[in-house]
Amino acid sequence: MRIAPAVHLSGPERQQLEQWVRGRRTPARLVLRAKIVLLAAAGQDNHQIAAAVATSRQTVGLWRQRFVTQRVLGLAQDAPRGGRPPKARRTLTARILKTTTHTKLPAATHWSTRTLARHLRTNPTVVQRVWTVHGLHPHRVRASSSVRIRSSRRNWRMWWGSISIRQRMRWFWPSMRKAKSKRSIAHSLASR
């Protein structure tokens, strides 16, 4: 029969574990791990701890051993998962970064997620995720001094027009909801 390793806690470790157990926003998996270690430090064996926290003995043994070897950091982080790292994703990320930073879209000032995705034959969501992770914002970057990116007056007028339409509709639509008949709707339109 194997004997579980003894758990000894320092003052700051005990304080951190108790904070995790009491925390209202602490993830449930972290609360379970902290409870297991605190009960192990109190001298209970794996059977008693498993019954107290309603889990299996194997789970108790796993987190007890992980705490003994890695301390509090071992509880906070999950173990790395198995499997081969994806090579295709790395090469696609490199292609997205290289294309975004070193090439220019013909007949345009910058790449958008859709145009770059179409160019590289991938998904726009993948392009957006890579840009977010690497802090790229091609649509905000100004091009060279020969070609400037600026909002045109036409775009400004379209934006301002949509705002004013929304404001007019805000006053118009409540009267439409209250109207009972076509005649009252016509009367509300004529009174404006």
HELIX and SHEET records of a PDB file:
HELIX    1   1 GLY A   11  ARG A   22  1                                  12    
HELIX    2   2 ALA A   28  ALA A   41  1                                  14    
HELIX    3   3 ASN A   46  VAL A   53  1                                   8    
HELIX    4   4 ARG A   57  ALA A   76  1                                  20    
HELIX    5   5 LYS A   87  HIS A  102  1                                  16    
HELIX    6   6 THR A  113  LEU A  120  1                                   8    
HELIX    7   7 PRO A  124  HIS A  134  1                                  11    
HELIX    8   8 ARG A  153  LYS A  178  1                                  26    
HELIX    9   9 LYS A  182  SER A  191  1                                  10    
END                                                                             
